[in-house]
Amino acid sequence: MNSRKWENLIFTIEEKFGIKKKHNEQFEFAEKHDGEKVMGHKEIVEFEGPLGLMRLEKVSRPRVISKKVLSSRRIGGKVAVDFVYSDTEEVSRFNIYKKEQGGEWEEVRPETMGIE
């Protein structure tokens, strides 16, 4: 999902239902072979929707450009895969959750809504 579609979706939700809570979070997505951390971020919006309290998440992380296999030919040598991430490009994923009776967030899948 690109930024324009995400902003249009948030605008539509704000008009129809109103937004209760909106915030951003950073998380550690991966760790490179040299110990450097690769960070991603989430944009989270909570609102009272048709299924009760609902949550939208847009999870963005750097795009994988290539991968390097680090290995040695010695017996018992370690094999590691080091991914190379883009500094400018991102990959985004969109998730929808609803709040259950116990306070847990349950992911809403299209199959459960009758959408295929």
PyMOL commands that set and color helices and strands:
alter all, ss='L'
color gray80, all
select helices_A, chain A and resi 3-16+110-113
alter helices_A, ss='H'
color red, helices_A
select strands_A, chain A and resi 19-31+37-49+52-70+80-99+105-107
alter strands_A, ss='S'
color yellow, strands_A
deselect
rebuild
show_as cartoon
